[in-house]
Amino acid sequence: MPTIGIADTTFARCNMGAAAVDELKQHINAKLIRVTVPGIKDLPVAAKKLIEEQNCDIVMALGMPGSKPQDKTCAHEASTGIIAAQLMTNKHIIEVFVHEDEGRDDKELSFLMDSRTREHAKNVVKMLQSPEQMIKEAGTGQREGFADAKPLGR
């Protein structure tokens, strides 16, 4: 049975961790370990600890950067840290960020946070159980949270 880590934040305006847990439970029999940290810059170490201390096979790092320029910088720093944690552990950490300015209003933002989280949870399941499905989807313009982009047809 695989072990999946879920790291989310208190800064997010929706409970992305709960959405991830709910979606994963619908699609895979796995041990789920969830931790919550204050903000997105805390996600890299939380994810690394889930892998190294809890033996997670894969981790979802869920967060909501704000809309101000300094929030964009923090998101970049967090993303860089997540990449470093992946390289240090040789395990995937699926970054699921929804920027506060991606939605036109709170309703759209809430929808986006839920749908992006759930679609990435399904990606985690595919990566663990059927990586060949990911190969079949290569170049198809998959977008998590919004409508898929049209493939270029090559």
Secondary structure, DSSP 8 states (H G I E B T S, - for coil): --EEEEEEESSSSS-HHHHHHHHHHHH---EEEEEEESSGGGHHHHHHHHHHHH--SEEEEEE---SSHHHHHHHHHHHHHHHHHHHHHTS-EEEEE--GGGSSSHHHHHHHHHHHHHHHHHHHHHHHH-HHHHHHTTTS---SSS--------
